[in-house]
Amino acid sequence: MKIVIAGGGVGGLAAALSVARHGSQVVVLERRDSFSELGAGIQLGPNAFHALDRLGVGEAVRQRAVYIDELRFMDGTTGERVASMPLTGAYRARFGNPYTVVHRGDLYQALLEACVAEPGIALNTNCSVTWYEQNTESVTAITDTGRRFTGAALIGADGIRSTVRHQIVGDGVPCVSGHTIYRSVIPMERVPEELRWNTVTLWAGPKWHFVHYPIGSGKFLNLAATRDDGAQNVVVGRPAETAHVLTEFPDLSDTARQLLELGTDWKEWVLCDRDPVDRWTDGRVALLGDAAHPMLQYAAQGACMALEDAVLIGQLLSGPAEDTPQRLEKYQAERYERTARTQWVARAMGEQLYHPAGDAAIARNAMLSSFTVDELYDKVQWLHGARVGGTGEHC
């Protein structure tokens, strides 16, 4: 059986691995002229590593990752430590895997190397899928140059502006959040030794927050500063002047300001997502990852959800070709509630935890500081403790 995948990002390559290791041939169609990944740091919870292990690339990603000791929540204006969640012994014992951070390119490279080594996967560049046609036996993806690729199923893993989604759902352009994020990656040697924390640290302020953590095996520091500035236009990776970034966060406490001032070569994005929808499938076509359930980064679960999707869809597509539509419907039914909840939680975290001001910020600090470590673990159990696709070592 042959499966066609539109999109060669993290979700598309993970799906290709999952499908191929269940015995099908896979054709991946990437719109760009190379298989590569933009971006900077990314957080991977234990649920992501469970999926990566199922895909057979868990160890490759672990070798590139930084094992984080703690998630730390700070008041960005006073410098007060509000709450922290240890991520070492008890956490790893409870959730069965570490919490790590990694450069997005390192995660992508591990998936790409595995796909290149898999004889059942064909990787194609300069193939922008614009439409599909299907009948009772097959589906054909059609590119902007008129090329046609036919298989038993088409997986739309073509991102938040998915053309496959447009044909299935037709819900227009993504929702612009009104939040601008500025990103920079700097050599760790430029960071004062006393600030080289092995933590994911978040400084929360009125309508802004600032996150930093080590990546690249600890050789770099990832900086990400977000402003709720009411931005209305989509921006993707545009260079930003350092002076502008610094003026956007005037109330940062001293330590956070010191770290922000280290940033160079800033780039900015305006964050977008979509409302959950309960229709990801159309006969032999299904959506995956950001094409199905794009979310804001505040729950640090976008890539994790795509990896989980990939594990399940590969398992479900291992059956007879004639049952493909029913299997894709089962995939959507099993994934919808979890991913929709994560989308809503990500939005709520931005509004209720990261950006409150005044009395709302005081109430937030009081609430977070009241939790014990075990209570914090309980709060993330549904998210970090998930085991999609069973308990085997890999697909």
Secondary structure, 3 states (H helix, E strand, C coil): CEEEEECCCHHHHHHHHHHHCCCCEEEEECCCCCCCCCCCEEEECHHHHHHHHHHCCHHHHHHHCEECCEEEEEECCCCCEEEEEECCHHHHHHHCCCCEEEEHHHHHHHHHHHHHHCCCEEEECCCCEEEEEECCCCEEEEECCCCEEEECEEEECCCCCCHHHHHHCCCCCCEEEEEEEEEEEEEHHHCCHHHCCCEEEEEEECCEEEEEEEECCCCEEEEEEEEECCCCCCCCCEECCHHHHHHCCCCCCHHHHHHHCCCCCCEEEEEEECCCCCCCEECCEEECHHHCCCCCHHHCCHHHHHHHHHHHHHHHCCCCHHHHHHHHHHHHHHHHHHHHHHHHHHHHHHHHHHCCCHHHHHHHHHHHHCCCHHHHHHHHHHHHCCCCCCCCCCC
